[in-house]
Amino acid sequence: MRRLVALAIFLPTFGVLVTAAMLTPSKTGEGTHQQLGLAPCGLKARTGVPCPSCGMTTAFAHATHGQLGQAFITQPTGAILAIGCAMTAIVAFYVLITAARIEKYLVQLWHPAWVWLILALFAAGWAYRLITDYGDYT
């Protein structure tokens, strides 16, 4: 059962990283997701204001290409999430191969404060994008 859970975690996290690695990061810092056939950001198209996730795909693409500095400049929260995704994939792969018992460590790490931290990161990343994109919609 432990290996099945690890596989269920590994496949999507690794899949996201592989997909990001196949993309060419946009030079504008956003719009990389359009290479997947997705529409441009609706909020930015309508208002000129970037949405909270603008630049995330581009940051993931930079991170998977080993360009962590550019990933942080593009979208700091996206860079942090890309690193977290890679760490999760590595741990899940380790458990998948070894059937290691890591549940007790994960339980110790979990705390409701993490939810607030993640929300704060999203807010900070969005604020960063608003500040850096300000000239685009003034």
C-alpha positions, 0 to 999 in steps of 0.5 A: 500500500505504501508503494501505491501511495508513493506512485500516486504522488510520484506520477503527477509531480514528476509529470509536471516537472517533465512537462515543464522541462519540455516547454521553452520559458517565455521571454516575457515572463508569462504565457509559457502555458500557451505552448500546451494549447491553453488560453492566455490569462483571462484576467490579464487579457480583460484588465491588464492585471496579472492573476495570482498564478501569472508566470508560474508555468514560466517559472517552472520551465526555468527551474526545470532548465536549471535556471533557478535565478530566472525562475525566482525573478519570473515568479518567486512562488512558482520557483518555490513550488517547482523546488517543492514539486521536485523534492516531493517527486524525489521522496516519493520515488525513494519510497516507491523503490524502498517502501521506506516508512516516512509517515511519522516524519510527514505527520511531524512536519504537518501543521496548519500553519503551513496552509497560512504560509502557502497562502502568504506565498501566493499573496507575496508572489502576486504582489511581486507580479503586480509590482514588476508588471505595473508599467504594463497596465498603468 
